[in-house]
Amino acid sequence: MRRVLLCLFIATSTLMAGCLGNGEGIAGKEKVAPIFDDYIMIDEATHGDAREFITIDLRTNETTNTTWAVFNKDYGGNCCEHYIATTIEGDIMNIGGEYPVYTEDRGHAWDTYIPGVLPDTQCRTFVPTNPGQEGLGEGSIVQATNGDIISMTWFPYIGADGKIDKFYALLYDDSEEEWKWCYNRLTEPFYDRSWQVEVVGPISSSLGSGDWASIIVSNFWHQTQNAGGQISVDGLNYYPFQFPNRGGGDPTIELDLNFTEAGLTAYYDVNKPHKEMRSFPFPSGGLLFPSYYDNGNAAYMDTTLSWNELEVQFPSEYCQIDSTGSIHCMKNTGTDFTHFISSDGANSWQNYTYQMGNVSTSIEEWEFQANGELDLFVLNIRYQSSEGPDVDMVYHVRGYSEDMSPDTLTYIGAGDLDSTSGAGNDIRFDFASLAILSDGGVVVAFHDSTDVDPLFAVELELPQY
């Protein structure tokens, strides 16, 4: 299998002119050492399942094996997916299943928050999963810009009535250093994995005030009907909201998107929602949905939780702002991916294109993330190989502010399994999930024949920053 993956790399490399070399330097200059010559083992403690994955230095064409710790669905996942996030403190969080599962030491010790004592009288009685039906829950999680952790978990059609979806809000209050939870009874089915994002505060609205607001949308309703979701100003009590009409009609607003001198904190490197939320927290307050309206303009939810139209054209609806104020957008066209960066508030854009047409027949799943503090951009792609099985891989772009081309490519897992997203498929990998640790290590979901369910891997060998 390693030989097959290496052949795929060679084919891929021919489409990436300008970022590859033969390691011999230019015009007879001294040979350039591969980047992994300076890698160190960031975690010397033994992991129960440590694996070696093929890594290629894309600037010298040299190859090595790098070590990653691998974890199965018992560490926060379910049959079909993981929902991975990180904190600025270096924690890994996963709520692919019912409850938040987290580790502070790269996976050596894990803890799980399971709702217990009610935090206040507004919240309802806890309804546990039915015996024998564990593993059906799924949720989302993200660290807010004040250090709180906002999360939810959805239990489909179980409990005493057996019909109504169960939606539990889960909040880690950083100021009180404790978890809280609340059962929210919805009038409509939630139906499917949630995406979650912070609305930067301070919030002052008809729903109340707070340091931030939290928006949760259902993958199913969000994708098919633009039907809105749930919103909260305390991370516990949620209320329905609707998205604006894509045809327009909301007040037009002007905003300064240049945050490069704004002193953003490291929270903006970890509070990126899953790409399918199609929005990013707005540092001066609010939440932005790029390329939302039919005319290409962005939608902006302000700190009163009202909708506005922003006459700014983004290259894609999949965007993130990092702690340096740089805006990153990813556009997928067929088997090509283009990474756009703006450092002047979306007035101008640099770009780099990843072309995969000669090794991939289609793209299965993908995700991206940038970390401004580390000057690191990561792109995870799961594609249908022209050789047959699906292949998981991760591009690292270290020093993207100077050079947007990737410096390494790592094949995650064996690349020997076909899987498809969606209920009813016997082998499922429903969505990509990716996060970056504060030391630059990547945490990424993948699926190969070594487990019936998706896995995730934690990078253990890193360059010395």
Secondary structure, 3 states (H helix, E strand, C coil): CHHHHHHHHHHHHCCCCCCCCCCCCCCCCCCCCCHHHHEEECCCCCCCCEEEEEEEECCCCCEEEEEEEEECHHHCCCCCCCCEEECCCCCEEECCCCCCEEECCCCCCCEECCCCCCCCCCCCCCCCCCCCCCCCCEEEEEECCCCCEEEEEEECCCCCCCCCCEEEEEEEECCCCEEEEEEECCCCCCCCCEEEEEEEEEEEECCEEEEEEEEEEEHHHHHHHCCCEEEECCCCCCEEECCCCCCCCCCEECCCCCCCCCCCCHHHHCCCCCHHHCCEECCCCEEEECCCCCCCCEEEECCCCCEEEECCCCCCCEEEECCCCCEEEEEEECCEEEEEEECCCCCCCEEEEEECCCCEEEEEEEEEEEECCCCEEEEEEEEEECCCCEEEEEEEEECCCCCCCCCEEEEEEEEEECCCCCCCCCCCCCCCCEEECCCCCEEEEECCCCCCCCEEEEECEEECC
